[in-house]
């Protein structure tokens, strides 16, 4: 049996996260090593390595769009960066973060989480 990924541990409640959104298929939370305030991860609840293998593929991107709109509203920017991963953590994930003139050193995760949740 392979070792659980950090995302699986978050999904199983073994590790905390700053949750922005959750439904039956996906979990959205802040990255703990942000490149910008609002750096968000969207993961499927199923253990898929690659985004292309996510069973609810269209719903996955609908979720990303919803979060991107909330980030735009929360941070007053039109530009939201999107990156697709499955390498650093072998679990499909979409990274979204606002293009704003701040780096990721702002770590008041609770305030940032609430700011984005209010925009949903």
Rosetta constraint file for C-alpha pairs under 8 A:
AtomPair CA 4 CA 8 HARMONIC 5.87 0.50
AtomPair CA 4 CA 9 HARMONIC 6.48 0.50
AtomPair CA 5 CA 9 HARMONIC 6.34 0.50
AtomPair CA 5 CA 89 HARMONIC 6.66 0.50
AtomPair CA 5 CA 90 HARMONIC 7.08 0.50
AtomPair CA 5 CA 91 HARMONIC 7.45 0.50
AtomPair CA 6 CA 10 HARMONIC 6.28 0.50
AtomPair CA 6 CA 15 HARMONIC 7.83 0.50
AtomPair CA 6 CA 89 HARMONIC 7.31 0.50
AtomPair CA 7 CA 11 HARMONIC 6.15 0.50
AtomPair CA 7 CA 43 HARMONIC 7.83 0.50
AtomPair CA 7 CA 89 HARMONIC 7.61 0.50
AtomPair CA 7 CA 91 HARMONIC 7.07 0.50
AtomPair CA 8 CA 12 HARMONIC 6.04 0.50
AtomPair CA 8 CA 47 HARMONIC 7.61 0.50
AtomPair CA 9 CA 13 HARMONIC 6.19 0.50
AtomPair CA 9 CA 14 HARMONIC 4.99 0.50
AtomPair CA 9 CA 15 HARMONIC 5.65 0.50
AtomPair CA 10 CA 14 HARMONIC 5.76 0.50
AtomPair CA 10 CA 15 HARMONIC 4.73 0.50
AtomPair CA 10 CA 16 HARMONIC 6.12 0.50
AtomPair CA 10 CA 17 HARMONIC 6.75 0.50
AtomPair CA 11 CA 27 HARMONIC 7.81 0.50
AtomPair CA 11 CA 45 HARMONIC 6.93 0.50
AtomPair CA 17 CA 29 HARMONIC 6.36 0.50
AtomPair CA 17 CA 30 HARMONIC 7.19 0.50
AtomPair CA 18 CA 29 HARMONIC 5.29 0.50
AtomPair CA 18 CA 30 HARMONIC 5.55 0.50
AtomPair CA 18 CA 109 HARMONIC 6.72 0.50
AtomPair CA 18 CA 110 HARMONIC 6.83 0.50
AtomPair CA 18 CA 113 HARMONIC 6.37 0.50
AtomPair CA 19 CA 27 HARMONIC 7.48 0.50
AtomPair CA 19 CA 28 HARMONIC 6.00 0.50
AtomPair CA 19 CA 29 HARMONIC 4.32 0.50
AtomPair CA 19 CA 30 HARMONIC 6.81 0.50
AtomPair CA 19 CA 113 HARMONIC 7.00 0.50
AtomPair CA 20 CA 27 HARMONIC 7.98 0.50
AtomPair CA 20 CA 28 HARMONIC 5.46 0.50
AtomPair CA 20 CA 29 HARMONIC 5.12 0.50
AtomPair CA 20 CA 30 HARMONIC 7.31 0.50
AtomPair CA 20 CA 113 HARMONIC 5.84 0.50
AtomPair CA 20 CA 114 HARMONIC 7.61 0.50
AtomPair CA 20 CA 116 HARMONIC 6.95 0.50
AtomPair CA 20 CA 117 HARMONIC 5.70 0.50
AtomPair CA 21 CA 27 HARMONIC 6.06 0.50
AtomPair CA 21 CA 28 HARMONIC 5.01 0.50
AtomPair CA 21 CA 29 HARMONIC 6.98 0.50
AtomPair CA 21 CA 117 HARMONIC 7.39 0.50
AtomPair CA 22 CA 26 HARMONIC 5.77 0.50
AtomPair CA 22 CA 27 HARMONIC 4.55 0.50
AtomPair CA 22 CA 28 HARMONIC 6.14 0.50
AtomPair CA 23 CA 27 HARMONIC 6.72 0.50
AtomPair CA 24 CA 45 HARMONIC 7.75 0.50
AtomPair CA 25 CA 44 HARMONIC 5.81 0.50
AtomPair CA 25 CA 45 HARMONIC 5.37 0.50
AtomPair CA 25 CA 46 HARMONIC 7.47 0.50
AtomPair CA 25 CA 56 HARMONIC 7.71 0.50
AtomPair CA 26 CA 42 HARMONIC 6.84 0.50
AtomPair CA 26 CA 43 HARMONIC 5.62 0.50
AtomPair CA 26 CA 44 HARMONIC 4.43 0.50
AtomPair CA 26 CA 45 HARMONIC 5.30 0.50
AtomPair CA 26 CA 60 HARMONIC 7.36 0.50
AtomPair CA 27 CA 42 HARMONIC 5.87 0.50
AtomPair CA 27 CA 43 HARMONIC 5.46 0.50
AtomPair CA 27 CA 44 HARMONIC 6.44 0.50
AtomPair CA 27 CA 45 HARMONIC 6.77 0.50
AtomPair CA 28 CA 40 HARMONIC 6.83 0.50
AtomPair CA 28 CA 41 HARMONIC 5.61 0.50
AtomPair CA 28 CA 42 HARMONIC 4.49 0.50
AtomPair CA 28 CA 43 HARMONIC 6.47 0.50
AtomPair CA 29 CA 40 HARMONIC 5.63 0.50
AtomPair CA 29 CA 41 HARMONIC 5.48 0.50
AtomPair CA 29 CA 42 HARMONIC 6.79 0.50
AtomPair CA 29 CA 113 HARMONIC 7.99 0.50
AtomPair CA 30 CA 34 HARMONIC 7.76 0.50
AtomPair CA 30 CA 38 HARMONIC 6.63 0.50
AtomPair CA 30 CA 39 HARMONIC 5.82 0.50
AtomPair CA 30 CA 40 HARMONIC 4.45 0.50
AtomPair CA 30 CA 41 HARMONIC 6.04 0.50
AtomPair CA 30 CA 109 HARMONIC 7.36 0.50
AtomPair CA 30 CA 113 HARMONIC 7.20 0.50
AtomPair CA 31 CA 39 HARMONIC 5.71 0.50
AtomPair CA 31 CA 40 HARMONIC 5.53 0.50
AtomPair CA 31 CA 41 HARMONIC 6.09 0.50
AtomPair CA 33 CA 104 HARMONIC 7.25 0.50
AtomPair CA 34 CA 38 HARMONIC 7.51 0.50
AtomPair CA 34 CA 39 HARMONIC 5.24 0.50
AtomPair CA 34 CA 103 HARMONIC 7.95 0.50
AtomPair CA 34 CA 104 HARMONIC 4.66 0.50
AtomPair CA 34 CA 105 HARMONIC 7.42 0.50
AtomPair CA 35 CA 39 HARMONIC 6.49 0.50
AtomPair CA 35 CA 97 HARMONIC 7.67 0.50
AtomPair CA 35 CA 103 HARMONIC 5.72 0.50
AtomPair CA 35 CA 104 HARMONIC 4.23 0.50
AtomPair CA 35 CA 105 HARMONIC 7.78 0.50
AtomPair CA 36 CA 97 HARMONIC 6.37 0.50
AtomPair CA 36 CA 98 HARMONIC 6.80 0.50
AtomPair CA 36 CA 99 HARMONIC 7.58 0.50
AtomPair CA 36 CA 100 HARMONIC 7.37 0.50
AtomPair CA 36 CA 102 HARMONIC 6.09 0.50
AtomPair CA 36 CA 103 HARMONIC 4.70 0.50
AtomPair CA 36 CA 104 HARMONIC 3.87 0.50
AtomPair CA 36 CA 105 HARMONIC 7.42 0.50
AtomPair CA 36 CA 106 HARMONIC 7.70 0.50
AtomPair CA 37 CA 97 HARMONIC 7.40 0.50
AtomPair CA 37 CA 98 HARMONIC 7.42 0.50
AtomPair CA 37 CA 102 HARMONIC 7.26 0.50
AtomPair CA 37 CA 103 HARMONIC 7.06 0.50
AtomPair CA 37 CA 104 HARMONIC 5.46 0.50
AtomPair CA 37 CA 105 HARMONIC 7.75 0.50
AtomPair CA 37 CA 106 HARMONIC 6.12 0.50
AtomPair CA 37 CA 107 HARMONIC 7.50 0.50
AtomPair CA 37 CA 112 HARMONIC 7.14 0.50
AtomPair CA 38 CA 71 HARMONIC 6.91 0.50
AtomPair CA 38 CA 97 HARMONIC 5.77 0.50
AtomPair CA 38 CA 98 HARMONIC 6.63 0.50
AtomPair CA 38 CA 112 HARMONIC 6.34 0.50
AtomPair CA 38 CA 113 HARMONIC 7.61 0.50
AtomPair CA 38 CA 116 HARMONIC 7.58 0.50
AtomPair CA 39 CA 95 HARMONIC 7.04 0.50
AtomPair CA 39 CA 96 HARMONIC 5.80 0.50
AtomPair CA 39 CA 97 HARMONIC 4.28 0.50
AtomPair CA 39 CA 98 HARMONIC 7.10 0.50
AtomPair CA 39 CA 104 HARMONIC 7.97 0.50
AtomPair CA 40 CA 95 HARMONIC 5.68 0.50
AtomPair CA 40 CA 96 HARMONIC 5.16 0.50
AtomPair CA 40 CA 97 HARMONIC 6.10 0.50
AtomPair CA 41 CA 93 HARMONIC 6.32 0.50
AtomPair CA 41 CA 94 HARMONIC 5.69 0.50
AtomPair CA 41 CA 95 HARMONIC 4.77 0.50
AtomPair CA 41 CA 96 HARMONIC 6.53 0.50
AtomPair CA 42 CA 64 HARMONIC 7.04 0.50
AtomPair CA 42 CA 93 HARMONIC 5.45 0.50
AtomPair CA 42 CA 94 HARMONIC 5.11 0.50
AtomPair CA 42 CA 95 HARMONIC 6.56 0.50
AtomPair CA 43 CA 91 HARMONIC 7.57 0.50
AtomPair CA 43 CA 92 HARMONIC 6.16 0.50
AtomPair CA 43 CA 93 HARMONIC 4.73 0.50
AtomPair CA 43 CA 94 HARMONIC 6.75 0.50
AtomPair CA 44 CA 48 HARMONIC 7.42 0.50
AtomPair CA 44 CA 54 HARMONIC 7.06 0.50
AtomPair CA 44 CA 60 HARMONIC 7.53 0.50
AtomPair CA 44 CA 92 HARMONIC 6.93 0.50
AtomPair CA 44 CA 93 HARMONIC 7.34 0.50
AtomPair CA 46 CA 54 HARMONIC 7.70 0.50
AtomPair CA 47 CA 91 HARMONIC 6.09 0.50
AtomPair CA 47 CA 92 HARMONIC 7.62 0.50
AtomPair CA 48 CA 53 HARMONIC 6.20 0.50
AtomPair CA 48 CA 54 HARMONIC 6.01 0.50
AtomPair CA 48 CA 91 HARMONIC 5.58 0.50
AtomPair CA 48 CA 92 HARMONIC 5.65 0.50
AtomPair CA 49 CA 53 HARMONIC 7.33 0.50
AtomPair CA 49 CA 86 HARMONIC 5.56 0.50
AtomPair CA 49 CA 90 HARMONIC 5.24 0.50
AtomPair CA 49 CA 91 HARMONIC 4.34 0.50
AtomPair CA 49 CA 92 HARMONIC 4.87 0.50
AtomPair CA 50 CA 54 HARMONIC 7.07 0.50
AtomPair CA 50 CA 85 HARMONIC 7.20 0.50
AtomPair CA 50 CA 86 HARMONIC 5.37 0.50
AtomPair CA 50 CA 90 HARMONIC 7.87 0.50
AtomPair CA 50 CA 91 HARMONIC 6.68 0.50
AtomPair CA 50 CA 92 HARMONIC 4.65 0.50
AtomPair CA 50 CA 93 HARMONIC 7.79 0.50
AtomPair CA 51 CA 57 HARMONIC 7.72 0.50
AtomPair CA 51 CA 84 HARMONIC 7.13 0.50
AtomPair CA 51 CA 85 HARMONIC 7.33 0.50
AtomPair CA 51 CA 86 HARMONIC 7.27 0.50
AtomPair CA 51 CA 92 HARMONIC 4.89 0.50
AtomPair CA 51 CA 93 HARMONIC 6.60 0.50
AtomPair CA 51 CA 94 HARMONIC 7.76 0.50
AtomPair CA 52 CA 57 HARMONIC 7.23 0.50
AtomPair CA 53 CA 57 HARMONIC 7.59 0.50
AtomPair CA 54 CA 60 HARMONIC 7.71 0.50
AtomPair CA 54 CA 92 HARMONIC 7.64 0.50
AtomPair CA 56 CA 60 HARMONIC 6.02 0.50
AtomPair CA 57 CA 61 HARMONIC 6.56 0.50
AtomPair CA 58 CA 62 HARMONIC 6.19 0.50
AtomPair CA 59 CA 63 HARMONIC 6.10 0.50
AtomPair CA 60 CA 64 HARMONIC 6.38 0.50
AtomPair CA 61 CA 65 HARMONIC 6.12 0.50
AtomPair CA 62 CA 66 HARMONIC 6.26 0.50
AtomPair CA 63 CA 67 HARMONIC 6.27 0.50
AtomPair CA 64 CA 68 HARMONIC 6.01 0.50
AtomPair CA 64 CA 94 HARMONIC 7.56 0.50
AtomPair CA 64 CA 96 HARMONIC 7.88 0.50
AtomPair CA 65 CA 69 HARMONIC 6.22 0.50
AtomPair CA 66 CA 70 HARMONIC 6.40 0.50
AtomPair CA 66 CA 120 HARMONIC 7.33 0.50
AtomPair CA 67 CA 71 HARMONIC 6.15 0.50
AtomPair CA 67 CA 120 HARMONIC 7.27 0.50
AtomPair CA 68 CA 72 HARMONIC 6.17 0.50
AtomPair CA 68 CA 80 HARMONIC 6.43 0.50
AtomPair CA 68 CA 96 HARMONIC 6.87 0.50
AtomPair CA 69 CA 73 HARMONIC 6.25 0.50
AtomPair CA 69 CA 120 HARMONIC 7.94 0.50
AtomPair CA 70 CA 74 HARMONIC 5.95 0.50
AtomPair CA 70 CA 116 HARMONIC 5.92 0.50
AtomPair CA 70 CA 117 HARMONIC 7.63 0.50
AtomPair CA 70 CA 119 HARMONIC 4.90 0.50
AtomPair CA 70 CA 120 HARMONIC 5.34 0.50
AtomPair CA 71 CA 75 HARMONIC 5.93 0.50
AtomPair CA 71 CA 76 HARMONIC 7.96 0.50
AtomPair CA 71 CA 77 HARMONIC 7.96 0.50
AtomPair CA 71 CA 80 HARMONIC 7.41 0.50
AtomPair CA 71 CA 97 HARMONIC 7.47 0.50
AtomPair CA 71 CA 98 HARMONIC 6.44 0.50
AtomPair CA 71 CA 116 HARMONIC 6.21 0.50
AtomPair CA 71 CA 119 HARMONIC 7.58 0.50
AtomPair CA 72 CA 76 HARMONIC 5.54 0.50
AtomPair CA 72 CA 77 HARMONIC 5.03 0.50
AtomPair CA 72 CA 78 HARMONIC 5.67 0.50
AtomPair CA 72 CA 79 HARMONIC 7.22 0.50
AtomPair CA 72 CA 80 HARMONIC 6.89 0.50
AtomPair CA 72 CA 98 HARMONIC 6.92 0.50
AtomPair CA 73 CA 77 HARMONIC 7.07 0.50
AtomPair CA 73 CA 119 HARMONIC 6.33 0.50
AtomPair CA 74 CA 115 HARMONIC 6.19 0.50
AtomPair CA 74 CA 116 HARMONIC 5.66 0.50
AtomPair CA 74 CA 119 HARMONIC 6.10 0.50
AtomPair CA 75 CA 98 HARMONIC 6.99 0.50
AtomPair CA 75 CA 100 HARMONIC 7.68 0.50
AtomPair CA 77 CA 98 HARMONIC 6.84 0.50
AtomPair CA 77 CA 99 HARMONIC 6.94 0.50
AtomPair CA 77 CA 100 HARMONIC 6.95 0.50
AtomPair CA 79 CA 98 HARMONIC 6.11 0.50
AtomPair CA 79 CA 99 HARMONIC 5.38 0.50
AtomPair CA 80 CA 96 HARMONIC 6.47 0.50
AtomPair CA 80 CA 97 HARMONIC 5.56 0.50
AtomPair CA 80 CA 98 HARMONIC 4.44 0.50
AtomPair CA 80 CA 99 HARMONIC 5.71 0.50
AtomPair CA 81 CA 95 HARMONIC 7.84 0.50
AtomPair CA 81 CA 96 HARMONIC 5.50 0.50
AtomPair CA 81 CA 97 HARMONIC 5.28 0.50
AtomPair CA 81 CA 98 HARMONIC 6.11 0.50
AtomPair CA 81 CA 99 HARMONIC 6.56 0.50
AtomPair CA 82 CA 94 HARMONIC 6.92 0.50
AtomPair CA 82 CA 95 HARMONIC 5.57 0.50
AtomPair CA 82 CA 96 HARMONIC 4.70 0.50
AtomPair CA 82 CA 97 HARMONIC 6.87 0.50
AtomPair CA 83 CA 94 HARMONIC 5.83 0.50
AtomPair CA 83 CA 95 HARMONIC 5.02 0.50
AtomPair CA 83 CA 96 HARMONIC 6.64 0.50
AtomPair CA 84 CA 92 HARMONIC 7.78 0.50
AtomPair CA 84 CA 93 HARMONIC 6.13 0.50
AtomPair CA 84 CA 94 HARMONIC 4.67 0.50
AtomPair CA 84 CA 95 HARMONIC 6.24 0.50
AtomPair CA 85 CA 91 HARMONIC 7.98 0.50
AtomPair CA 85 CA 92 HARMONIC 6.01 0.50
AtomPair CA 85 CA 93 HARMONIC 5.32 0.50
AtomPair CA 85 CA 94 HARMONIC 6.20 0.50
AtomPair CA 85 CA 95 HARMONIC 7.57 0.50
AtomPair CA 86 CA 90 HARMONIC 4.88 0.50
AtomPair CA 86 CA 91 HARMONIC 5.16 0.50
AtomPair CA 86 CA 92 HARMONIC 4.63 0.50
AtomPair CA 86 CA 93 HARMONIC 6.17 0.50
AtomPair CA 87 CA 91 HARMONIC 7.62 0.50
AtomPair CA 108 CA 112 HARMONIC 6.34 0.50
AtomPair CA 109 CA 113 HARMONIC 5.89 0.50
AtomPair CA 110 CA 114 HARMONIC 6.30 0.50
AtomPair CA 111 CA 115 HARMONIC 6.14 0.50
AtomPair CA 112 CA 116 HARMONIC 6.35 0.50
AtomPair CA 113 CA 117 HARMONIC 6.17 0.50
AtomPair CA 114 CA 118 HARMONIC 6.10 0.50
AtomPair CA 115 CA 119 HARMONIC 6.74 0.50
AtomPair CA 116 CA 120 HARMONIC 6.72 0.50
